[in-house]
Amino acid sequence: MKGIQMACLTSLLLFLAIGVTGCGFRSFAAVPLEKDVLIVASTQSRMVSFLQADTGEVLAQWKPSFAFNRLLLLPDHHSVLLYHKNEEQAHVIDMRDGQEKAVWKIGTGIVNAVASADGKTIYLADRDRGMVRFYGLDGQERAAVKVGSYPLTIIPDSNGKWIYVYDLHEAKGYTVDAKAGRVTRTFAVNESPMGGLFIPKRQELWVGGHGEGDVPEESITVLNAVTGQKQGEIQAPSMPVEFVQYNEDTVFVLSHGSSTLRRIRVTDRAVTGTLPLGTSPFGMAAGREHLYISSFEGGQVYVVDPKQMKVIKTVRVGGGPMQLFVREGGQS
């Protein structure tokens, strides 16, 4: 178990550290956006792939010359933000024509980026400064809030009032007033928290994690989002770190350590299905009909039927696929 734990930790650290080196910028191929597009960020091959979601056909592939190891699909639905924790700048690229539209001066240390519920703010997790930083879509910083030593997971609530932040190096979470830009509450969480969800229907926070030392995390911690008090646990061995709310009543959780996908019913937190997957599954995204899960070591994406809980297709992509996003067609 210790060997597995260390291997998984190494993979997770690569997830935060590996990137592209180089300088300069060049134009990329335009991405057809009429249909649903699966966006795959692959760090080993230093590439972003765009696939037609229903067929797996490669629509375009980008290989930037600037450094990146993380990606965010921006709220305008046609641009992506590429960034790297060791780089001072992030790049906004328009998928419609493959052109760089803006460069954001964000400084080093950015390990995560999440859009607010209303799509007007981008929250950046800054591990160098121990802050969540608020950026407008114009690339200008509007506020910054101190939240521990290594903020990583950021979860906005559905009405835009609060954001919840978990510190990877401390068993602590923070409730941040998104309008006032200040911490209003701290609460205890599991060790090395990573990944999670806000469940609007039940006003709950679900907290995943890597585990402490050589002991992998075996469960999802459920908290009251208002009080921060623990409400229970959901067994999900081991290392539940990736979460997707498929609909109001269903959540999918990917456990990295055991390479297992679980389907969980929100109302009673019951596990209603499981699916073993290949080695080192990392990213997960939900489309209209399917789930998409990346296999870091396999260099592929699994297309999963969420009702039958089975893999219906495997698509080869660049080496080391990490993050996945689905951009639905028909969005302006």
ChimeraX attribute file (.defattr): number of C-alpha atoms within 10 A of each C-alpha:
attribute: neighborCount
match mode: 1-to-1
recipient: residues
	/A:1	10
	/A:2	11
	/A:3	9
	/A:4	13
	/A:5	20
	/A:6	14
	/A:7	14
	/A:8	19
	/A:9	18
	/A:10	11
	/A:11	18
	/A:12	15
	/A:13	11
	/A:14	15
	/A:15	22
	/A:16	18
	/A:17	16
	/A:18	20
	/A:19	23
	/A:20	18
	/A:21	14
	/A:22	11
	/A:23	10
	/A:24	8
	/A:25	12
	/A:26	13
	/A:27	13
	/A:28	19
	/A:29	14
	/A:30	17
	/A:31	21
	/A:32	17
	/A:33	20
	/A:34	12
	/A:35	14
	/A:36	19
	/A:37	26
	/A:38	24
	/A:39	24
	/A:40	27
	/A:41	30
	/A:42	28
	/A:43	25
	/A:44	20
	/A:45	16
	/A:46	24
	/A:47	24
	/A:48	23
	/A:49	22
	/A:50	27
	/A:51	23
	/A:52	21
	/A:53	24
	/A:54	15
	/A:55	11
	/A:56	18
	/A:57	13
	/A:58	17
	/A:59	17
	/A:60	18
	/A:61	20
	/A:62	17
	/A:63	15
	/A:64	20
	/A:65	15
	/A:66	21
	/A:67	24
	/A:68	27
	/A:69	26
	/A:70	25
	/A:71	26
	/A:72	21
	/A:73	21
	/A:74	22
	/A:75	18
	/A:76	13
	/A:77	17
	/A:78	17
	/A:79	21
	/A:80	19
	/A:81	20
	/A:82	24
	/A:83	27
	/A:84	27
	/A:85	26
	/A:86	18
	/A:87	17
	/A:88	16
	/A:89	20
	/A:90	25
	/A:91	23
	/A:92	23
	/A:93	22
	/A:94	21
	/A:95	20
	/A:96	14
	/A:97	15
	/A:98	18
	/A:99	17
	/A:100	18
	/A:101	10
	/A:102	14
	/A:103	16
	/A:104	19
	/A:105	14
	/A:106	20
	/A:107	15
	/A:108	18
	/A:109	20
	/A:110	28
	/A:111	23
	/A:112	22
	/A:113	26
	/A:114	21
	/A:115	22
	/A:116	23
	/A:117	17
	/A:118	11
	/A:119	14
	/A:120	15
	/A:121	23
	/A:122	22
	/A:123	24
	/A:124	25
	/A:125	29
	/A:126	26
	/A:127	22
	/A:128	16
	/A:129	19
	/A:130	19
	/A:131	24
	/A:132	29
	/A:133	22
	/A:134	24
	/A:135	21
	/A:136	15
	/A:137	16
	/A:138	11
	/A:139	18
	/A:140	12
	/A:141	18
	/A:142	11
	/A:143	17
	/A:144	19
	/A:145	18
	/A:146	17
	/A:147	25
	/A:148	20
	/A:149	16
	/A:150	22
	/A:151	31
	/A:152	26
	/A:153	25
	/A:154	26
	/A:155	22
	/A:156	22
	/A:157	20
	/A:158	14
	/A:159	11
	/A:160	16
	/A:161	14
	/A:162	23
	/A:163	24
	/A:164	23
	/A:165	28
	/A:166	33
	/A:167	25
	/A:168	23
	/A:169	15
	/A:170	17
	/A:171	15
	/A:172	20
	/A:173	25
	/A:174	25
	/A:175	23
	/A:176	23
	/A:177	17
	/A:178	21
	/A:179	11
	/A:180	12
	/A:181	18
	/A:182	17
	/A:183	18
	/A:184	11
	/A:185	14
	/A:186	17
	/A:187	16
	/A:188	15
	/A:189	24
	/A:190	22
	/A:191	20
	/A:192	20
	/A:193	31
	/A:194	24
	/A:195	24
	/A:196	27
	/A:197	23
	/A:198	22
	/A:199	20
	/A:200	13
	/A:201	10
	/A:202	11
	/A:203	12
	/A:204	21
	/A:205	25
	/A:206	22
	/A:207	27
	/A:208	34
	/A:209	28
	/A:210	29
	/A:211	21
	/A:212	15
	/A:213	13
	/A:214	14
	/A:215	13
	/A:216	24
	/A:217	25
	/A:218	21
	/A:219	22
	/A:220	26
	/A:221	20
	/A:222	24
	/A:223	22
	/A:224	17
	/A:225	22
	/A:226	11
	/A:227	12
	/A:228	19
	/A:229	15
	/A:230	17
	/A:231	13
	/A:232	13
	/A:233	15
	/A:234	17
	/A:235	14
	/A:236	23
	/A:237	19
	/A:238	24
	/A:239	28
	/A:240	32
	/A:241	24
	/A:242	24
	/A:243	23
	/A:244	18
	/A:245	19
	/A:246	18
	/A:247	10
	/A:248	12
	/A:249	14
	/A:250	17
	/A:251	19
	/A:252	24
	/A:253	25
	/A:254	31
	/A:255	29
	/A:256	25
	/A:257	25
	/A:258	21
	/A:259	20
	/A:260	22
	/A:261	25
	/A:262	23
	/A:263	23
	/A:264	21
	/A:265	16
	/A:266	18
	/A:267	11
	/A:268	8
	/A:269	17
	/A:270	13
	/A:271	18
	/A:272	11
	/A:273	16
	/A:274	18
	/A:275	16
	/A:276	15
	/A:277	20
	/A:278	15
	/A:279	16
	/A:280	24
	/A:281	28
	/A:282	25
	/A:283	23
	/A:284	24
	/A:285	21
	/A:286	21
	/A:287	18
	/A:288	11
	/A:289	13
	/A:290	19
	/A:291	21
	/A:292	25
	/A:293	27
	/A:294	32
	/A:295	24
	/A:296	25
	/A:297	17
	/A:298	17
	/A:299	20
	/A:300	22
	/A:301	26
	/A:302	22
	/A:303	24
	/A:304	21
	/A:305	15
	/A:306	20
	/A:307	10
	/A:308	11
	/A:309	17
	/A:310	16
	/A:311	18
	/A:312	11
	/A:313	13
	/A:314	15
	/A:315	16
	/A:316	15
	/A:317	25
	/A:318	21
	/A:319	19
	/A:320	26
	/A:321	31
	/A:322	27
	/A:323	23
	/A:324	25
	/A:325	20
	/A:326	23
	/A:327	21
	/A:328	16
	/A:329	14
	/A:330	10
	/A:331	12
	/A:332	8
